[in-house]
Amino acid sequence: MSEDRVKENVEQVRYEAQEHIESLRAQVEQVLKDIVTPNLLKAADKTDVAVANARKFKDYEIENVSTRVRAQPIAAILISAAIGFVAGRFSR
């Protein structure tokens, strides 16, 4: 084999490899466009809904506790004191 023939073969292989790389790049971009991006958007939407639900639940529970404390302030103070006492004993 002559040196020119070897160079031609190397160039041919390089050209074919570059074509394969470009083809794979296009396929990856298509997968990202068609599958990954829409699924990420769906996941983000679900996350937004979950966060909104958690905020509503938190607000509801805060209101619920506030209502109970207003209805029975002495009991709330005694319960808080007992919890503080127990927490203090465990922290030693």
N, C-alpha and C positions, 0 to 999 in steps of 0.2 A: 504494500500500500504506500502510495506516495504521500508526502507531507500535505500537499494540496487536498488530496482526498480525505485525509484525517481532519483537516480544518473544515472542510465542507460538512463532514459527518457531525462534528462538534457543533457547528452552527445550526445544522438541521435539528439536532437534539435540543439545543438551547431554545430555538424557535418554538418547537413543539412543547417544551416545558413551559415556556412563557404563555402559550395559548391555553394550556391546561390551567395554569395559575389564574389567568383572566376568567376562564370559564368557571372555576371554583369560586372566585371572588364574586362573580355575578350571581351564582347560586346562593351564596351566603347572604348577599344583599337582598335577594328575593325572599329567602326564608325569614330574615329579619323583618322585612316589610310586611309579609303576608301572615306570619305566625307570631313572632315574638312581640312586636310592637302592639298589636291588638290585645294580646293576652296581658301584657303589662298594663295597658290602659284599663282593662277589665279588673285587674287586681287592684289598681289604684282606686277605681270607683268603689269596689267592695270595701277597701280600707276606709275610704271617706264615709261610707254608710256605717261601718262599725264604729268609727270615732264619733259620729253624730249620735248613734245609739248609746254609746258609753257616756257621752255628755248629758243626754237626756236622763239616763238612769242615775247619774251622779246628782243632777239637779233635783230629781224626784226624791232621792234618799236624803239629801240635805234638807229639803223641805219637810220630809217625814220626821226626821230627828228634831228639827226646830219645833215642829208642832208638838211633839211629845214632851220636849223640854219645857215649852211654855205651859203645857197642860199640867205637868207635875215637876215643878222646879226643885222641890226638896229631894225627891227621888233621884233626879238627875245629878244633883250635887253629891248625894250619898254614893251613887254608883260611880261617879268620877273619882271620888275620894278613895273608894275601895280599889278601883283599878290602879290608881296612882300608888296606893300602899303596896299592892301585890307587885306591881312593876318595880317599885323601889326595892322590895325584898329580893326579887330575882336578879337585880342588877348588881348585887354585892358579891 
